[in-house]
Amino acid sequence: MPGRLEPDPIPRRDFIGIYGLWAAALAIFGSILGMMRLPKPRVTPEASTKFRVGTPAEFSPGTVKIIPEYNVRIVATEQGFAAMSLICSHLGCVVRESVDGFLCPCHGSRFSLLGEVLAGPAPRALQWFSVTQAIDGSLIVDTSQETKPGTFFQA
Amino acid sequence: MASDKTAVALRNLKKFSGVLRELVTGKGQQGQDEVASIWENLKATPDTLRALATRNRSAAIAGISKFRDNLFKLPGSFRDSAVRHDAPTSDRTRSQAIFSNFFLHIHSTKIHPHSLRISTTWGLGVSLVSQFAILTVTGILLMVYYTPSLELAYNSIKDLHYVVPTGRLIRNIHRWTAHLMVFFVILHMARVFYTSAYKSPREFNWVVGMVLFVLTLALSFSGYLLPWDQLAYWAITIGANIAASPNELTHALGLPKIFNLGDLNKELLLGASSVGQDALIRFYMLHVVTLPLILTIGICVHIWRIRKDGGLARPGGTPTAAGQGVGTVEEVAQSAQEQPSKTYGLMCVVKDNSPHTGKDPDETVPSWPYLLRAELLVFMINMLLCVALALFFDAPLSEQANPAVPENPAKAPWYFLGLQEMVSYSAFIGGIVIPTLTVIGLALIPFLDRENGESGVWLESIPARKIALQSVIIGALAAVLAVAVPVNFGWLRNWFPGIPQLIIIICNPGSLLTLAYIIWSLNVMRQTRSTRMGAIALFTCFLVGFVILTYVGTYLRGPNWDFFWSKSSWPIH
């Protein structure tokens, strides 16, 4: 009686045939998977996410500088330097300054000066980016490194 | 060989001289016979030779004349090799023509008159194929001058409009036909739904149709970017950010960065993190090669399934009013020449218990000419419509794409404006969840509603019409509320400023509207005890909601996506 413990023996040619077919299927499937790697880019045309914004000397407390190429807003306060994104977290439009913070033109999301969401469909606050200092003393902002809102960098 | 001949000649000579000697010595009759035969052979040689020569020359002449004869028969013999049926002068030969011709044989040779009625189908399916053909031809023409490069794309469109001969017309035809095709695909889906033409055995064809629907939208969307104007750039930016909106959920759930499928989605679509040259090339490739290929294969499968399912859906076998009088073919006795020489081949294996005598085929009419004529008519009407639109209205073109200057309001193409309306509340729900649920829900209709109602008739019963009407009203009310409440009173974040995003994802106008429709449909199913009624309720709500939200997104939303009753009240900026 064939069962799980004593299965019927499979003829050798069927065994070879079945495994052959599975090997072919695996080869085809594997090559398709391999080809699917192509569309995901390894290099994107955007410039590096790390960029210089100037020396600490150029930023007296109270200075606000906007870098349009990266849509980043740098502020200098007594607590230090901070960089915040001006890209709305809803669908990526660029926010513009309003009376008490920022306003996104696309769907009306409103943010405070610190980037917190006050109104609108934006799901999260404006991102704050890490600010560091290079060996030559200039400030470096890295838009791929997010920091907690309210983090200030002391030069 | 020469030595053989010489040997033979010598032997003959020897025989001859031997025989001569015998003759001279008078040796006997046998010798005389031998001599006589040899002499006959020798005498015959010149004639044989001449005959041989004549035969060879005729052969030579026959070769040349054969060639000449074949040359003059040429047009006919070529046609006979290509066309293996007789001239289509009788119903039988016309059917033969359809059956054996590669381009025609997707048609069945006979068709039921019900399928030809305009009130059944409105010719929507054939319209879609016609529009696709028009789009393909105009698209290929446009490809002669269009360049998918950031610097050249916009100006190549301008060239097409102002410089290229017939460029303006061709581009307009392409644009309006594309919009028309999206519109018709929705109409076609509605027609098939309301005539219950998705019921068994046509369930799979409905699913294939849904795939074609999504492909049509994808084709339209990918083509939208190609002019590289402000309209295109910002519409696709929105689209790509919607593709990235699963991030909204993963972030609301607090998942680590590796789960950001939204980012992967967006990167695969754009080839970068923002819309640029990579995006343009990818969309061009999709629009021009990949999607048309897949759509073509899909159309072939779709029509193939119609054939295998027994033609278009029609009410069960009883003769319909349409079956009488339409396409009556006179019986004409076949002449002796036309008597068919019978050969039998396996045509098809049908699922049934007995031969199909006295059933449908007796009501059918030959496809040539009735179906072909109907298709030609539909094609011509579509052509007229597309060309008329192209003559009177120019395809829009804004300024060249400028990433630094966002359009305000930045709007998606009209068929996505209903979605954009819901996206304005929650990108993830409006952009991903609701469309996915809609497509899956629609695709599952034939499997959730398996009642054996009348197929091929519009809204088959009075209750069905009642439910449809009720759903129109309920669907409209719910959609209007879903817009009016947030516009007038704001939404959760206005009332509870610190509210977590997860609550908003679950509870926003889009998700609540969908929920309302589902509850209404379940209620109908419960009351009428019929899945078909529930399906009618849900589908009608979906259609009405889609129309209203699209209208709101098109005409009632202005800068900052604020609500305005008319464009004249938009603030000037």
Interface residues (C-beta under 8 A of the other chain):
Chain A: P39 K40 P41 T44 P45 E46 P68 H90 L91 G92 C93 V94 L103 C104 P105 C106 H107 G108 V117 L118 A119 G120 P121 P123 R124
Chain B: T237 I238 A240 N241 I242 A244 S245 E248 H251 A252 L264 E267 L268 G271 A272 S273 S274 G276 Q277 D278 R282 A404 P406 N408 P409 A410 V423 S424 Y425 S426 A427 F428 G490 R493 N494 P497 Q501 I504 I505 P559 N560 W561 D562
